[in-house]
Amino acid sequence: MGTTTFWAWLLVPASFVLGSVSFAWIAGKLKGIDLREHGSRNLGATNAGRVLGKQWFMAVFTLDLLKGLVAVEIARRLYVHSGSTTLTWLPLATGAAVILGHSFTCFHGFKGGKAVATSLGVLIALVWQMAAMCFGVWLATWLIGWLVFRLGAANAVGPASVVAALALPIARMSTTANPFDGGNLPVTAFCFLLSLLVVVRHRGNIAKLIRRAPPTSG
């Protein structure tokens, strides 16, 4: 492994640290509030919006998205410009690191956000078509939850995120001719694992929806 390659791989732990920077926590502190003690107690954009106001949701969501986008875009450019096969996995490893850092931040007892905005940023950098499809699914589901089922704008975010996560593997397979072949398999596996992570991180939201659902007849 050359010196350049060695330094490039340091982007992976650096991305975990970047992901661990909680903009929701910072936003709360700017308002004199610890979000871990208010609302859903989650260090994410949705709870920031719920407790601090919708303008803070947009600010935190954008910054969380940029964490994923910037980290993976740097890794992708390093790989492309180096031409080194030893850096083939760098964008995926960087994406995984920044998402895990956001979800299990090392600065707050390994308790962080639910990875939706940061994951979207990662997907934009990896395959923007997948990101666009998943965001479209998220937006449609959010609107249905808010306007049709009257969940409320904030409460509709969780179900929309779960549906978008479940749509990710489908988006991958529909945008790739041979998603399980050779060089395509790592990204496909990444999408399935990311989908699973987001769903698991939203298990509390899923449980609440089940409790709210009316009993079935028969």
PyMOL commands that set and color helices and strands:
alter all, ss='L'
color gray80, all
select helices_A, chain A and resi 3-9+11-20+23-30+35-37+45-52+54-82+85-87+90-103+116-126+128-148+157-175+182-201+203-212
alter helices_A, ss='H'
color red, helices_A
deselect
rebuild
show_as cartoon
